[in-house]
Amino acid sequence: MNKPSQHDDGFEDRVWEFGCEITFDPAADCFLSPYANDFDQAFTYECPPDHIITGMSSYHDDGFEDRR
């Protein structure tokens, strides 16, 4: 699944596009992964086999003007 983002020059931030899907097991155990990228690096994350992404968060750094 590829979910693109667009940069907003007014806010100097990104807007992400997400979608929803019915899962195969709503009672599955959840876990948190570490950050998938560092500042000024590409964001790439691949779910482990038989896993799905259920949430996402990020941290903005004004010095880098970037998120991780």
C-alpha positions in Angstrom: 0.0 0.0 0.0 1.4 3.4 -0.9 -0.1 6.5 0.8 1.3 9.7 -0.6 1.8 13.0 1.2 1.8 16.5 0.0 3.9 19.4 1.4 2.0 22.5 2.5 4.3 25.5 2.1 2.0 27.7 4.3 2.4 25.4 7.3 5.8 24.0 6.2 4.4 20.6 7.0 3.0 17.5 5.3 -0.5 16.3 4.8 -0.9 12.5 4.5 -3.6 10.5 2.8 -4.9 7.4 4.6 -7.5 4.8 4.1 -9.3 2.2 6.1 -9.7 -1.5 5.5 -11.5 -4.3 7.3 -9.0 -6.4 9.2 -8.7 -10.1 9.3 -8.5 -10.3 13.1 -9.9 -7.4 15.2 -8.6 -9.0 18.5 -5.0 -9.1 17.3 -2.2 -8.0 19.7 -0.8 -4.5 19.1 2.8 -3.3 19.4 4.6 0.0 18.9 7.5 0.2 16.5 10.4 2.6 16.8 10.6 5.7 14.6 10.8 4.5 10.9 13.0 7.4 9.9 15.1 10.3 11.2 15.0 13.9 10.2 15.8 14.8 6.6 15.4 11.1 5.6 12.8 9.2 3.6 10.0 7.5 5.4 9.7 3.8 4.6 8.0 1.2 6.7 6.9 -2.3 5.8 4.7 -4.2 8.1 5.9 -7.6 9.4 4.1 -10.6 7.8 0.4 -10.9 9.0 0.4 -7.4 10.6 -1.3 -4.1 9.8 -0.8 -0.5 10.7 -3.5 0.7 13.1 -2.1 4.2 14.0 0.7 6.6 13.4 2.3 9.5 15.2 5.1 11.9 14.5 7.3 14.5 16.1 8.1 17.9 14.4 11.5 19.6 15.0 11.6 23.3 14.1 15.4 23.2 13.6 15.1 20.6 10.9 11.7 21.8 9.7 10.9 18.1 9.4 9.0 15.3 11.0 10.0 11.8 12.1 
